[in-house]
């Protein structure tokens, strides 16, 4: 493995990680000081509300509307809820199993809202645990061996605090988004891959496709990386969701979901939450409203559509080809690069879809904490992604609206940095992260 964390002791890492957290908090506080009237949109406010378990019902609202439409029109789920009622239920039908599970909690006298909040809270806590363990697995074996249990727990706590003020992760929880579950499962899959597992990561990625299907592109990655157990397990998990969907919600509704994806792919979205090239172009060209979904999705724009398709294809091809040229295929770095590409290749990428990028920052943090040049590159990228940058809100309706896409710019910069940055060698590392991996699994 090529690992960027050489010759750093646990106490040194703790000190520098705490300093990094302080820098992030100071920056987030500065944004509030610059534009106090936009404080309600800051990540610190989001974190505060989340700390007191003040969580929204974003996903459950749309699921409730879809469930109602299904009961009223069993053979026309999406025709009713999405195309006629203009309700943004963009999950596959199988996702309603999760909603029905929350509703079933009432049988044991647990309010469905409490069941939902408990599910998302456990997913957020699981995300913190996964991130802390991921960083510890990146450290040289000597660093971990010489550290105390207290040191390791302090590292986990600091990473957990960073998770709590990292916009894509905490915003998903605060909104009441099932993306909190998807973030957890995808990040857990990356940790399991780092630890040498192949089947469990595939199952977890397959389960994320039951909620949002873009990670099914990992089938192509698995085939080209000759990861047969991974590819087979992912395919089986995905097909299990498809057949379960057909059995419960009907094959018409299951197949009709493809029309929803086609519609979204052609239209995209101009909302400021859409942190993709598609959203950026819609806002720059003033196609659709950036602040409300009242008017529905923006009209089809051929130039935006072609630019989105070409950029998405280029991103996926880069993520497939460059690691092969750099002899780092089937490594954790390769895994995360492709996860980033699959995320940003979608025409609609809400800011809370970027959760897995946090692990990529952890991949580089040991090096950034030891080398000022690396920190000078990675800290600005991190700051682009870790807050809402509320002071830029007044630019929403101007020709200078591009700063609104700061999460997209940060994600793109991190993707390219990880894709092309030369990795230093470390012979004392604990696992295969960025070096040439075993491709025969």
N, C-alpha and C positions, 0 to 999 in steps of 0.2 A: 504494500500500500504506500502511496505517497501521502503523507500526513503533514499538515502545516503546523503541528503543535510540538515542536522540539524544545527540550530543555526548559520547561516551565513547571515550577512546583505548584502544588495545590494552593498554598497560601498566596503565592504570586497571582495565580489565576483568579482566586477569590477577590483580591484587592483590585485587580484590573477590571474584572467583571462588574464589581460594585461601582467603580469609576465610570464604566460604560453606561450602566443604568442611570447614574446621576446625570451624565451628559444628556441622555435621552429625556429624562424628566425635566431638566432645565430647559431644553429646547421646547418641549411641549408646554411648559409654563410660559416661555417667551411668546409663543403663538397666542396664548390667551391674553398676555399683557399687550400685545400689539393690537389685537382686535377683541376687546372684552365683550362686546355686544354679540359676538359669535361664539361665546364660551359654551353654549348649549351643544355645539357640534364637535367639541374637542374630545380627544380620546381620553383625557383625564375625567371629563364628565361621564363619558361612557363607562369607564372603569369604576367610577364611584357608584353609578347606578347599579352596575353589575355586582359590586361588592355587597350592596344591600338587597340583592336578588330582585331588583326591579327590571324584569325582563319582558320584552314585547311578545307578541303572538303572530309574528309575520307568517311563518310557514303554516301554523295551525289554522289561521284564518283562511288561507287559500285552499288548504286541504279540506276544511269544513265546507266551503262552497262547492268544491268538486264532489265531495261525498254526497251533499244534498242533490247536486245535479245528477249524479249516478242513480240515486234512489228514485228521482223523478223520471229520468230517461235512461234506463239501464243500457240501452243499445246506442246511446248518443252522448257519451260523457263529454268529449272534447268539443263536439259540435255545439253542445249546450253551454258549458262553462267557459270555454275559451273563445270560440268563434261568435257565439250569439250574445253572451252576457259580458264579454270583454273582461273577464276575470283572469288575472295572470297566474293561472295554475299551470306551471310548465314542468311539473314533475311527471314521471311515468306513472301509470295506474298502480303499479305494485307499491308505490310509496304510501298509498292509502292504507296499507296494512299497518304501517306505523301509527297512523292517525287512529285507526280502529282499535289498536292496542291501548293507546292512551284513553280512548273512550271506555274500553272494557275495564279500566281501573276502577270505574265507578261501582262495579260489582262488589269490590272489596272496600267500598266506602272511601276511596281515594279520588278526589276531584280530578278530572282529566287534565286541567291546567297544571295541577301539582305534579301529576305523572310526567307531563311534558317537560316542565321546568327541572324536575329531578333527572330526567334523561339527559337533558342538555348540560346540566351542571356536572353530572358524572363524566360526560364527554369532555368538558372543559378541563376538569381536574385530571382526567386521563391524558389529555394533551400536554398538560404541564409535566406530568410524570414521564411521558414519552420523550419530551424535549430534554428534560434533565438527564435521563439515561442516555440519550443520543449523544449529548456533549461528553459525558463521562466515557462513552465507548470510543470517542475520537482521541482521547488523551493517550500519550505514550504509556506503555505498560509500567514503566518505572514511576511515572507520576502517580498513577493510581495505587501502585503498591506502597509507595511512601506516604500516601495521604491517610488521614484518619477517617473513621466513619463520620465524625462531625464535619470534617472538611467536605466530604462528599454530599452530605445533607445540605450544607450551606450553599454549595454549587447548585443543587437542585432547587433550593428556595429562590436564589437569585434568577435562575432561568425561568422559574414560575412567575416571578414578578415581571420579567421582561415579556412573557406571554401575556400577562394581564394588561400591559400597556402597548401591545402590538396590535394595531388597528384591525387587520384582517381577522385575527383570532377572537379578540374580545368583542368586536362589533357583531360577529355572527351570533355569539351567545346573547348579547344585549338585545338584538332584534328578535330573538326567539326563532332563529333560523336552524333548519335541519342541516345546514352547511356545517354547523358545529360538529355534528356526527361525522360528516364526510371528511372534515379536516382531521379529526381524530383518527379515523380509519386509514386515511392515506399516510399520515405521519407515522402511525403504528406500523404500517406496511414497510415504510422506509427503514424504521428501526429494526424490524425483523429481517429485512434484507441485509442490513449491515451485520447482523448476528449470524448470517449464513443460511437463514430459512428461505425456502422457495415457494412451497405450497401455501402456508398461512398468508404471506403478503398478497398472493394472487386472489385468495378468497376475500380478503379485506377490500381489495380494489374492485373485485366483482360486486361486492355489497354496496360500494359507493355508486356503482352504476344503477342500482335499484332506486337511487335518489336522483342522481344526475349522470347522464350516460357518457360524458366526454372521455372519461378515463378508459373506455373500451378500446381506445387507440393503443393501449398497452399490449393488446394482442399482436399488433404489428411489431412493436418493440421486442416482445418475447420471441416471436418467430425469427426476426433478423439476428437476435442475440443467441439463438439456438437454446433458449431456456425452455425445454420441452415440458417439464413438470409445471413450471409457472404458467405457461401458455395454456396447457390443458386444464389446469385448475381454474384459471380465470374464465375460460370459455364455459366450463361446466357451471360455475357459479352464475355467470351472466345468463346462460340459457335456462337455468333453474328459475331465475327471476322472471324471464319471459314466459315460460310455461305456467308458472304460478299465477302470473298476471292474467294469462288467457283463461285459466281455469276459474279464477275468482271473478274477474271483471269483464270477461268476454273477449273473444279474439278481435272483434271489430274495434273495441276501444283500445286494445293493445296495439293493433296495426295503425289505427288512426293517430296515435302519438307521433308516428313518423311525419304526418302532415304538419303537426305542431312544430316539430324540429325544422322542417323545411321552411315553414312560415317565418320562424325566428331567424333562420340562417339567411333568408333573403332580406328581411327587414332590419334586423339588429335592434339597437335601442340607443336613444340619444340622452337618456337620463344620466345625470352626473355620477351616479353610482356605477355606471358601466365603464369600467377601467380597462378598455381594450382599444385597439386601433379603430374599430368600428365606431365605438362611442366617441372617440376623439374627433373623427372625421365628421360625424353627424353634428357635433357641437360647433366645429370650425365652420361648417357649411350652413349652419343654422337650419338643419333639416330635423323637424320635430322639436319637442319641448325638453329642455334639460332638467326641469324641476318637478314635473307632474306627469302621471300616467293617465290623467283624465281624458286626454285626447287619443289614447291608445298608442300603439307602436307607430314609429315614423313611416312614411310612405317609402316604397321601394325606390332606391337610387342606384342606378347601374354602376356609376363610378365607385361609390362606396362599397357596393357588393363585390366588384372585381378586386378592388384593393384589399378587402378583407380576405377573400379566398386566396389571393396570391401571397399575401403576408402570412396567412396561416399555414399554407403549404410549405413556404420557405422555412418557417420556424420549425415545423415538424421534421423536414428533411435535414436541416442543420443539426437538430438534436439526435437524429439517427446517424448521420454521416461523420460529423466531427469527432465524436468519441471513438469511432472505428479508426479514423486516421491517427488519433492520438493514443491508440492502444489502451483505452480505458473502458472497454465495453463490459457490460454486466457488473460494473462496480456500483457502489452506492451513489457516487457522484454521477454516473451515467443514469442511474435510476431517477435521481432528483432532477437532472437536466431535462429528462423526458417528461417528468411530471410538470415541470414549469412550462414546457412547450405545449403540453396538452391543455393546461389551464389558459394560457394566453391565446391559443389558437382559436378559441371559441369566439363567436361574434358578440356574445354577451357575457361579460366577466365582472360580476359585482366585486366590490373591494374586499368583501369577506371571503371570496373564492381563493385569495392569495395566501391562505394559511400555511400551506406546505413550504412556502418560501422562507418561513422562519427557520426551518431545519437547514436550509442552504446558508443562511447567515451563520448558524452555529458551525457549519462546516468550515467557515473562514474565520470565525471569531478568535480562536487561539492564535492564529497568525496575525490577525489585525491588532490584537492586544500586545503583541511583541514588536511589531514593526510599524513605525509611524506612517510610512508610505502606504501600506495596506490599509491602515486605519483611515487615512485621508481619503481613500477611495470608497471604502465600505460604509463608513459612518454617514456620509451624505446620502448614499443609496438607502441605508436603513431609515434615515429620517424622512426620506420621501415617502416611505411606505408605512410608517408607524403612527401617523396622525392624519387628521382630515384636512390640515392646512386651511383652516376656516378663514383666515384673512383674505384668501383669494376668492371667496364667495362672490363679491361684487363683480368679478370678471365674467360671471356665468353667461351674461347675455351680450358680451362684447366680442370683438374680433380677436381679443387676447385671451380667449377662454382655455387655451392649451394647458396652463398650469393646473387646471382642474383635474387633468389626467395624471397627476403626480404619482399615484400608485402604479399605473401602467408604466410610466417612465422608469420608476425605480425597479419594477419587476423585469423590464426589458434589460436594464443595465446589469442587474444581478445575473440574469440568464446569460448574457454575452460575456460577462466577467468570468463566470464559472466555466463557460464553454471553451474559452480561449486562454485563460490564465495558466501560465506554466506552474506546475506543482513542484515544490521542494521535496526531496526524499527524506525519509525517516525510517531507519532500520529497526527502531524499537517500538513500532506501532502495534496496535492490538488487533487490527482487522483490515479488510480490504475495502478502501474507500474510493481512491482515485487512480490506483494503479490497474494494470491489466488483470481482469477477473477471469474466473473459470467460466467458460462458455459452454460447457458440456452438460450442465445440470438439466 
